[in-house]
Amino acid sequence: MQANIGGVDRVVRIVAGLALVGAALGGVIGAWGWFGIVPLATGAIGYCPAYKLFGFRSCPLQKQEGSK
């Protein structure tokens, strides 16, 4: 799994995920708030399967060793 989520995208995902899970824990929103685990996890690991599926990436390409 090569990272496909950039820095700003990761921060936004983590903050949104924490907000949703926190709101669910606090009873502010219903059980659907637990879906916040998905952006929280993808932001934490830096990889999004949906981005891979659609060929999108928000992080810069890393230069491979030995290529010019």
N, C-alpha and C positions, 0 to 999 in steps of 0.2 A: 504494500500500500504506500504509494507516494503521496505526500501532502498535496492537497489541491485547494486548501482554504488559506487565504492570506491573513495578515495580522489584524486589520480592522474588522474583517468578516468574523474572525475568531472571537474577538472581544464582544462584538454585537451579539453573536450567538450565545456566548456564555452569560452575558447580562440578561438577555431575553429569557434564556432557559431558567436562570436563577429566579427571575421575577415571576415566571409562570408557576414554577414549583413552590416558591414562597407564598404566592397568592392561594394556591391550592391547599397548602398546609395551614394557612391562616383562615381558611373558610371563605375567602373573598370571592373566589370563583369555584366552579364545580370541579368534578373529577377530571375534566378535560385538561385542566392545568398541568396534570402529570405528563402530558405530551411535551412539556418543557424539557423533559429528560433527553429528548432527541437532539434539539439544538445544543443543549449543554454538553452532551457526549461528543457530538461531531466537532464542536468548537474546541473541546479539550484535547481530542486526538488529532485535529487538523485535517481530517479526511471526511468527505461527504460522498456517499455512494450515488446520490442523485446527481451531483456535479459530474461524476465519472460517466454516468449513464447518458447525460446530455452533452458531454464533451466540454464542460465549462470548468474554469479554474480561476480563482481570485488571488492566487499567489504567483509571484514571478517564477519563471522557469529557472531551475538550477542548472548551471553549466556542468556537464558530465566530465568526469576525469578522462583526460586524454584527447578530448575533442577540442577543435580550434574554432 
